[in-house]
Amino acid sequence: METGTTKKLLLKSCKACGTEISRYSAFCRNCGHPQGSNLAIGLLILFLIVPPGSYAAFMIYCALHAEHLAVP
């Protein structure tokens, strides 16, 4: 049987409507609001936006400096 303290540790309030939901829930079952953390958003940006941007910048650099990069 769960105690009140244990139950409180497993629940959190929805950021939009305030309904108690599981701490591990990705969205609120009441209103559907996503419950992502700042860490998750930061990791998403780091792994989905930075690598393609770096690749695009590298390809543009190579296209602009192709004659200097050629091996004689």
Biopython code that builds the backbone (N, CA, C, O; Angstrom):
import numpy as np
from Bio.PDB.StructureBuilder import StructureBuilder

atoms = [
    (1, "MET", "N", (0.841, -1.176, 0.000)),
    (1, "MET", "CA", (0.000, 0.000, 0.000)),
    (1, "MET", "C", (0.891, 1.246, 0.000)),
    (1, "MET", "O", (1.870, 1.321, 0.741)),
    (2, "GLU", "N", (0.530, 2.231, -0.853)),
    (2, "GLU", "CA", (1.311, 3.453, -0.945)),
    (2, "GLU", "C", (0.934, 4.418, 0.169)),
    (2, "GLU", "O", (-0.236, 4.570, 0.518)),
    (3, "THR", "N", (1.935, 5.052, 0.707)),
    (3, "THR", "CA", (1.669, 6.077, 1.711)),
    (3, "THR", "C", (1.472, 7.415, 1.008)),
    (3, "THR", "O", (1.741, 7.530, -0.188)),
    (4, "GLY", "N", (1.011, 8.413, 1.726)),
    (4, "GLY", "CA", (0.794, 9.736, 1.152)),
    (4, "GLY", "C", (2.074, 10.357, 0.623)),
    (4, "GLY", "O", (2.060, 11.023, -0.413)),
    (5, "THR", "N", (3.184, 10.146, 1.327)),
    (5, "THR", "CA", (4.467, 10.698, 0.897)),
    (5, "THR", "C", (4.938, 10.047, -0.385)),
    (5, "THR", "O", (5.412, 10.731, -1.293)),
    (6, "THR", "N", (4.813, 8.730, -0.470)),
    (6, "THR", "CA", (5.228, 8.015, -1.675)),
    (6, "THR", "C", (4.395, 8.456, -2.863)),
    (6, "THR", "O", (4.925, 8.652, -3.956)),
    (7, "LYS", "N", (3.096, 8.613, -2.658)),
    (7, "LYS", "CA", (2.212, 9.038, -3.735)),
    (7, "LYS", "C", (2.577, 10.441, -4.219)),
    (7, "LYS", "O", (2.563, 10.698, -5.423)),
    (8, "LYS", "N", (2.900, 11.345, -3.305)),
    (8, "LYS", "CA", (3.292, 12.701, -3.676)),
    (8, "LYS", "C", (4.599, 12.712, -4.475)),
    (8, "LYS", "O", (4.763, 13.553, -5.359)),
    (9, "LEU", "N", (5.524, 11.802, -4.187)),
    (9, "LEU", "CA", (6.785, 11.745, -4.907)),
    (9, "LEU", "C", (6.583, 11.282, -6.353)),
    (9, "LEU", "O", (7.373, 11.623, -7.233)),
    (10, "LEU", "N", (5.528, 10.507, -6.592)),
    (10, "LEU", "CA", (5.276, 9.973, -7.917)),
    (10, "LEU", "C", (4.400, 10.884, -8.764)),
    (10, "LEU", "O", (4.233, 10.635, -9.958)),
    (11, "LEU", "N", (3.840, 11.930, -8.176)),
    (11, "LEU", "CA", (2.941, 12.826, -8.893)),
    (11, "LEU", "C", (3.500, 14.237, -8.974)),
    (11, "LEU", "O", (4.300, 14.658, -8.138)),
    (12, "LYS", "N", (3.062, 14.957, -9.998)),
    (12, "LYS", "CA", (3.378, 16.379, -10.141)),
    (12, "LYS", "C", (2.163, 17.061, -10.743)),
    (12, "LYS", "O", (1.264, 16.391, -11.251)),
    (13, "SER", "N", (2.128, 18.353, -10.694)),
    (13, "SER", "CA", (1.010, 19.102, -11.265)),
    (13, "SER", "C", (1.304, 19.430, -12.719)),
    (13, "SER", "O", (2.440, 19.723, -13.091)),
    (14, "CYS", "N", (0.254, 19.373, -13.537)),
    (14, "CYS", "CA", (0.369, 19.762, -14.945)),
    (14, "CYS", "C", (0.715, 21.250, -15.007)),
    (14, "CYS", "O", (0.198, 22.051, -14.228)),
    (15, "LYS", "N", (1.593, 21.604, -15.940)),
    (15, "LYS", "CA", (2.009, 22.996, -16.074)),
    (15, "LYS", "C", (0.881, 23.887, -16.599)),
    (15, "LYS", "O", (0.898, 25.099, -16.384)),
    (16, "ALA", "N", (-0.099, 23.291, -17.286)),
    (16, "ALA", "CA", (-1.174, 24.088, -17.882)),
    (16, "ALA", "C", (-2.444, 24.116, -17.030)),
    (16, "ALA", "O", (-2.994, 25.185, -16.768)),
    (17, "CYS", "N", (-2.915, 22.926, -16.591)),
    (17, "CYS", "CA", (-4.222, 22.890, -15.917)),
    (17, "CYS", "C", (-4.138, 22.563, -14.429)),
    (17, "CYS", "O", (-5.131, 22.715, -13.719)),
    (18, "GLY", "N", (-2.980, 22.118, -13.937)),
    (18, "GLY", "CA", (-2.808, 21.853, -12.520)),
    (18, "GLY", "C", (-3.240, 20.474, -12.053)),
    (18, "GLY", "O", (-3.112, 20.173, -10.866)),
    (19, "THR", "N", (-3.746, 19.626, -12.937)),
    (19, "THR", "CA", (-4.153, 18.271, -12.578)),
    (19, "THR", "C", (-2.931, 17.463, -12.157)),
    (19, "THR", "O", (-1.863, 17.604, -12.752)),
    (20, "GLU", "N", (-3.077, 16.619, -11.137)),
    (20, "GLU", "CA", (-1.963, 15.767, -10.729)),
    (20, "GLU", "C", (-1.781, 14.644, -11.738)),
    (20, "GLU", "O", (-2.722, 13.922, -12.067)),
    (21, "ILE", "N", (-0.539, 14.512, -12.228)),
    (21, "ILE", "CA", (-0.204, 13.482, -13.206)),
    (21, "ILE", "C", (1.079, 12.793, -12.762)),
    (21, "ILE", "O", (1.757, 13.259, -11.847)),
    (22, "SER", "N", (1.408, 11.690, -13.408)),
    (22, "SER", "CA", (2.634, 10.972, -13.093)),
    (22, "SER", "C", (3.840, 11.855, -13.380)),
    (22, "SER", "O", (3.848, 12.605, -14.356)),
    (23, "ARG", "N", (4.838, 11.767, -12.547)),
    (23, "ARG", "CA", (6.068, 12.530, -12.734)),
    (23, "ARG", "C", (6.760, 12.153, -14.045)),
    (23, "ARG", "O", (7.521, 12.953, -14.591)),
    (24, "TYR", "N", (6.509, 10.960, -14.551)),
    (24, "TYR", "CA", (7.180, 10.457, -15.748)),
    (24, "TYR", "C", (6.326, 10.594, -17.001)),
    (24, "TYR", "O", (6.729, 10.131, -18.068)),
    (25, "SER", "N", (5.154, 11.220, -16.896)),
    (25, "SER", "CA", (4.260, 11.384, -18.028)),
    (25, "SER", "C", (4.795, 12.444, -18.986)),
    (25, "SER", "O", (5.281, 13.494, -18.565)),
    (26, "ALA", "N", (4.696, 12.148, -20.280)),
    (26, "ALA", "CA", (5.171, 13.092, -21.292)),
    (26, "ALA", "C", (4.140, 14.184, -21.572)),
    (26, "ALA", "O", (4.491, 15.258, -22.059)),
    (27, "PHE", "N", (2.868, 13.912, -21.264)),
    (27, "PHE", "CA", (1.810, 14.888, -21.485)),
    (27, "PHE", "C", (0.715, 14.691, -20.446)),
    (27, "PHE", "O", (0.629, 13.640, -19.812)),
    (28, "CYS", "N", (-0.114, 15.702, -20.278)),
    (28, "CYS", "CA", (-1.220, 15.646, -19.313)),
    (28, "CYS", "C", (-2.381, 14.870, -19.920)),
    (28, "CYS", "O", (-2.789, 15.140, -21.050)),
    (29, "ARG", "N", (-2.910, 13.914, -19.178)),
    (29, "ARG", "CA", (-4.050, 13.139, -19.672)),
    (29, "ARG", "C", (-5.340, 13.940, -19.633)),
    (29, "ARG", "O", (-6.315, 13.575, -20.290)),
    (30, "ASN", "N", (-5.359, 15.020, -18.876)),
    (30, "ASN", "CA", (-6.558, 15.841, -18.780)),
    (30, "ASN", "C", (-6.650, 16.844, -19.934)),
    (30, "ASN", "O", (-7.679, 16.918, -20.606)),
    (31, "CYS", "N", (-5.579, 17.616, -20.169)),
    (31, "CYS", "CA", (-5.634, 18.669, -21.184)),
    (31, "CYS", "C", (-4.727, 18.409, -22.385)),
    (31, "CYS", "O", (-4.845, 19.098, -23.399)),
    (32, "GLY", "N", (-3.825, 17.429, -22.294)),
    (32, "GLY", "CA", (-2.945, 17.102, -23.419)),
    (32, "GLY", "C", (-1.701, 17.964, -23.527)),
    (32, "GLY", "O", (-0.937, 17.828, -24.482)),
    (33, "HIS", "N", (-1.487, 18.845, -22.566)),
    (33, "HIS", "CA", (-0.316, 19.736, -22.600)),
    (33, "HIS", "C", (0.972, 18.935, -22.422)),
    (33, "HIS", "O", (1.064, 18.120, -21.504)),
    (34, "PRO", "N", (1.985, 19.155, -23.299)),
    (34, "PRO", "CA", (3.263, 18.450, -23.131)),
    (34, "PRO", "C", (3.960, 18.869, -21.842)),
    (34, "PRO", "O", (3.874, 20.027, -21.434)),
    (35, "GLN", "N", (4.644, 17.935, -21.209)),
    (35, "GLN", "CA", (5.285, 18.193, -19.923)),
    (35, "GLN", "C", (6.800, 18.126, -20.020)),
    (35, "GLN", "O", (7.462, 17.819, -19.029)),
    (36, "GLY", "N", (7.365, 18.408, -21.192)),
    (36, "GLY", "CA", (8.805, 18.326, -21.398)),
    (36, "GLY", "C", (9.579, 19.257, -20.486)),
    (36, "GLY", "O", (9.102, 20.337, -20.137)),
    (37, "SER", "N", (10.758, 18.843, -20.107)),
    (37, "SER", "CA", (11.608, 19.664, -19.247)),
    (37, "SER", "C", (12.547, 20.500, -20.107)),
    (37, "SER", "O", (12.679, 20.252, -21.305)),
    (38, "ASN", "N", (13.190, 21.475, -19.511)),
    (38, "ASN", "CA", (14.168, 22.286, -20.220)),
    (38, "ASN", "C", (15.345, 21.454, -20.681)),
    (38, "ASN", "O", (15.937, 21.736, -21.722)),
    (39, "LEU", "N", (15.692, 20.429, -19.914)),
    (39, "LEU", "CA", (16.785, 19.548, -20.301)),
    (39, "LEU", "C", (16.442, 18.803, -21.580)),
    (39, "LEU", "O", (17.280, 18.691, -22.475)),
    (40, "ALA", "N", (15.234, 18.300, -21.676)),
    (40, "ALA", "CA", (14.814, 17.570, -22.875)),
    (40, "ALA", "C", (14.829, 18.488, -24.100)),
    (40, "ALA", "O", (15.257, 18.075, -25.178)),
    (41, "ILE", "N", (14.371, 19.709, -23.940)),
    (41, "ILE", "CA", (14.363, 20.659, -25.050)),
    (41, "ILE", "C", (15.792, 21.009, -25.455)),
    (41, "ILE", "O", (16.093, 21.109, -26.644)),
    (42, "GLY", "N", (16.668, 21.195, -24.481)),
    (42, "GLY", "CA", (18.073, 21.485, -24.777)),
    (42, "GLY", "C", (18.755, 20.348, -25.510)),
    (42, "GLY", "O", (19.516, 20.579, -26.449)),
    (43, "LEU", "N", (18.489, 19.124, -25.089)),
    (43, "LEU", "CA", (19.078, 17.969, -25.771)),
    (43, "LEU", "C", (18.529, 17.816, -27.180)),
    (43, "LEU", "O", (19.260, 17.443, -28.097)),
    (44, "LEU", "N", (17.258, 18.098, -27.354)),
    (44, "LEU", "CA", (16.653, 18.043, -28.676)),
    (44, "LEU", "C", (17.334, 19.035, -29.610)),
    (44, "LEU", "O", (17.666, 18.694, -30.745)),
    (45, "ILE", "N", (17.538, 20.238, -29.147)),
    (45, "ILE", "CA", (18.227, 21.246, -29.952)),
    (45, "ILE", "C", (19.652, 20.821, -30.245)),
    (45, "ILE", "O", (20.126, 20.947, -31.375)),
    (46, "LEU", "N", (20.336, 20.317, -29.225)),
    (46, "LEU", "CA", (21.723, 19.918, -29.383)),
    (46, "LEU", "C", (21.901, 18.833, -30.434)),
    (46, "LEU", "O", (22.820, 18.906, -31.250)),
    (47, "PHE", "N", (21.032, 17.826, -30.424)),
    (47, "PHE", "CA", (21.223, 16.679, -31.310)),
    (47, "PHE", "C", (20.469, 16.769, -32.632)),
    (47, "PHE", "O", (20.817, 16.052, -33.570)),
    (48, "LEU", "N", (19.461, 17.613, -32.743)),
    (48, "LEU", "CA", (18.700, 17.680, -33.988)),
    (48, "LEU", "C", (18.950, 18.940, -34.809)),
    (48, "LEU", "O", (18.713, 18.936, -36.017)),
    (49, "ILE", "N", (19.414, 20.000, -34.196)),
    (49, "ILE", "CA", (19.615, 21.244, -34.928)),
    (49, "ILE", "C", (21.089, 21.555, -35.146)),
    (49, "ILE", "O", (21.469, 21.982, -36.236)),
    (50, "VAL", "N", (21.913, 21.353, -34.151)),
    (50, "VAL", "CA", (23.325, 21.699, -34.261)),
    (50, "VAL", "C", (24.061, 20.854, -35.318)),
    (50, "VAL", "O", (24.780, 21.431, -36.134)),
    (51, "PRO", "N", (23.918, 19.522, -35.344)),
    (51, "PRO", "CA", (24.658, 18.748, -36.363)),
    (51, "PRO", "C", (24.296, 19.104, -37.809)),
    (51, "PRO", "O", (25.206, 19.279, -38.619)),
    (52, "PRO", "N", (23.004, 19.221, -38.177)),
    (52, "PRO", "CA", (22.722, 19.622, -39.567)),
    (52, "PRO", "C", (23.221, 21.024, -39.891)),
    (52, "PRO", "O", (23.668, 21.279, -41.009)),
    (53, "GLY", "N", (23.148, 21.929, -38.930)),
    (53, "GLY", "CA", (23.660, 23.277, -39.153)),
    (53, "GLY", "C", (25.164, 23.283, -39.358)),
    (53, "GLY", "O", (25.678, 24.009, -40.210)),
    (54, "SER", "N", (25.869, 22.476, -38.580)),
    (54, "SER", "CA", (27.322, 22.366, -38.733)),
    (54, "SER", "C", (27.677, 21.752, -40.083)),
    (54, "SER", "O", (28.616, 22.192, -40.747)),
    (55, "TYR", "N", (26.923, 20.737, -40.481)),
    (55, "TYR", "CA", (27.165, 20.093, -41.773)),
    (55, "TYR", "C", (26.935, 21.078, -42.912)),
    (55, "TYR", "O", (27.728, 21.140, -43.852)),
    (56, "ALA", "N", (25.848, 21.851, -42.831)),
    (56, "ALA", "CA", (25.552, 22.838, -43.872)),
    (56, "ALA", "C", (26.655, 23.890, -43.940)),
    (56, "ALA", "O", (27.081, 24.265, -45.032)),
    (57, "ALA", "N", (27.118, 24.365, -42.801)),
    (57, "ALA", "CA", (28.192, 25.359, -42.784)),
    (57, "ALA", "C", (29.474, 24.787, -43.377)),
    (57, "ALA", "O", (30.179, 25.485, -44.105)),
    (58, "PHE", "N", (29.788, 23.532, -43.078)),
    (58, "PHE", "CA", (30.977, 22.878, -43.626)),
    (58, "PHE", "C", (30.865, 22.742, -45.143)),
    (58, "PHE", "O", (31.834, 22.987, -45.861)),
    (59, "MET", "N", (29.686, 22.352, -45.634)),
    (59, "MET", "CA", (29.507, 22.188, -47.077)),
    (59, "MET", "C", (29.608, 23.527, -47.802)),
    (59, "MET", "O", (30.175, 23.594, -48.893)),
    (60, "ILE", "N", (29.072, 24.581, -47.218)),
    (60, "ILE", "CA", (29.186, 25.913, -47.823)),
    (60, "ILE", "C", (30.640, 26.347, -47.848)),
    (60, "ILE", "O", (31.110, 26.886, -48.850)),
    (61, "TYR", "N", (31.360, 26.116, -46.751)),
    (61, "TYR", "CA", (32.772, 26.469, -46.702)),
    (61, "TYR", "C", (33.556, 25.717, -47.777)),
    (61, "TYR", "O", (34.380, 26.309, -48.474)),
    (62, "CYS", "N", (33.303, 24.430, -47.910)),
    (62, "CYS", "CA", (34.009, 23.626, -48.917)),
    (62, "CYS", "C", (33.685, 24.094, -50.331)),
    (62, "CYS", "O", (34.567, 24.117, -51.189)),
    (63, "ALA", "N", (32.435, 24.468, -50.584)),
    (63, "ALA", "CA", (32.047, 24.935, -51.913)),
    (63, "ALA", "C", (32.724, 26.266, -52.249)),
    (63, "ALA", "O", (33.102, 26.496, -53.397)),
    (64, "LEU", "N", (32.877, 27.130, -51.263)),
    (64, "LEU", "CA", (33.492, 28.434, -51.503)),
    (64, "LEU", "C", (35.012, 28.377, -51.591)),
    (64, "LEU", "O", (35.633, 29.252, -52.196)),
    (65, "HIS", "N", (35.616, 27.349, -50.988)),
    (65, "HIS", "CA", (37.069, 27.256, -50.961)),
    (65, "HIS", "C", (37.580, 25.981, -51.630)),
    (65, "HIS", "O", (38.616, 25.448, -51.233)),
    (66, "ALA", "N", (36.874, 25.495, -52.627)),
    (66, "ALA", "CA", (37.222, 24.217, -53.266)),
    (66, "ALA", "C", (38.591, 24.270, -53.930)),
    (66, "ALA", "O", (39.347, 23.300, -53.866)),
    (67, "GLU", "N", (38.918, 25.391, -54.568)),
    (67, "GLU", "CA", (40.216, 25.461, -55.270)),
    (67, "GLU", "C", (41.399, 25.444, -54.293)),
    (67, "GLU", "O", (42.486, 24.993, -54.654)),
    (68, "HIS", "N", (41.203, 25.921, -53.080)),
    (68, "HIS", "CA", (42.281, 25.926, -52.091)),
    (68, "HIS", "C", (42.412, 24.579, -51.368)),
    (68, "HIS", "O", (43.457, 24.274, -50.793)),
    (69, "LEU", "N", (41.345, 23.786, -51.405)),
    (69, "LEU", "CA", (41.349, 22.516, -50.718)),
    (69, "LEU", "C", (41.798, 21.352, -51.591)),
    (69, "LEU", "O", (42.051, 20.261, -51.082)),
    (70, "ALA", "N", (41.900, 21.572, -52.912)),
    (70, "ALA", "CA", (42.271, 20.512, -53.848)),
    (70, "ALA", "C", (43.723, 20.077, -53.614)),
    (70, "ALA", "O", (44.603, 20.898, -53.353)),
    (71, "VAL", "N", (43.941, 18.778, -53.713)),
    (71, "VAL", "CA", (45.286, 18.223, -53.542)),
    (71, "VAL", "C", (45.987, 18.254, -54.890)),
    (71, "VAL", "O", (45.425, 17.758, -55.867)),
    (72, "PRO", "N", (47.197, 18.816, -54.991)),
    (72, "PRO", "CA", (47.912, 18.922, -56.281)),
    (72, "PRO", "C", (48.415, 17.584, -56.779)),
    (72, "PRO", "O", (49.030, 17.513, -57.843)),
]
sb = StructureBuilder()
sb.init_structure("model")
sb.init_model(0)
sb.init_chain("A")
sb.init_seg("    ")
for serial, (resi, resn, name, xyz) in enumerate(atoms, 1):
    if name == "N":
        sb.init_residue(resn, " ", resi, " ")
    sb.init_atom(name, np.array(xyz, "f"), 0.0, 1.0, " ", f" {name:<3s}", serial, name[0])
structure = sb.get_structure()
